[in-house]
Amino acid sequence: MHPTALAMALAREAGAYQLQHFGTRHRVRMKDPVDPVTEVDTFCETLIIQGIRRHFPDHAIVAEEGGGGAAGESRWRWIVDPLDGTVNYLHGYPLFCVCIALQEEGRTRLGVVYEPNRDELFLATDDVPSTCNGERIAVSSTERLLDALVATGFAYGRERGELEINIPVFNALLRQTRAIRRPGVAGVDLAYVAAGRLDGFWEYYLKPWDVAAGALIVTQAGGRVSMMDGTSFDPFGTEILATNTRLHDTMSTAIAQAAI
């Protein structure tokens, strides 16, 4: 099976399982005091990893819950978030997604974000424009930050001081934009930037499975993705700024001026 078809099929299968068990009682363990994992996370991760290994046994896999094991040595590396938005899912808040990316020698070649509640599958490859359910999407044309709808998120590591860096940035951009949303699902935030529903997104202390797929989808929809200071994006870094391109420098400057 072609990697694109496989990623799409596995994302839809995991999303269907999530909807089937949404709103029920879940077994929960805590990665830290506010960061839960449910049995649905682990089931979906196993489902996706087994599907990848069945077709591509020599590929490395990096997955949020560790089911991929050590990344190993391979030209190809899958990056998987089986359930992005676990807190939303656990509370019955209907916004969460599946994120699957594929890299070749560190370059992201394929990105899939599937949001099962709306049955929307966002897809990009590095040589084809981004789509949602097969229809081409593009970033917004918003040119002024004051007209922009942007989104962000806050890290779970409260005891490590990870919240503090984003609070002054949030406060500053709250005054400089039309509005800020905080959905709690980085994969969806990035897909919505790509689709022109959001004009920008920034967040600190993310992991590669949160952003690898969505970053490619933004780029292939005409957007720009970087670190906060505008330097080249690295999904294995700890931050991301994604915009419609027109607002990128303005947002980067505003963040730099506000950050601790």
PyMOL commands that set and color helices and strands:
alter all, ss='L'
color gray80, all
select helices_A, chain A and resi 3-21+39-55+86-90+145-147+158-160+166-176+186-194+208-219+248-258
alter helices_A, ss='H'
color red, helices_A
select strands_A, chain A and resi 28-32+35-38+60-63+76-84+97-104+107-115+120-125+128-132+135-136+149-152+179-181+200-204+224-226+239-243
alter strands_A, ss='S'
color yellow, strands_A
deselect
rebuild
show_as cartoon
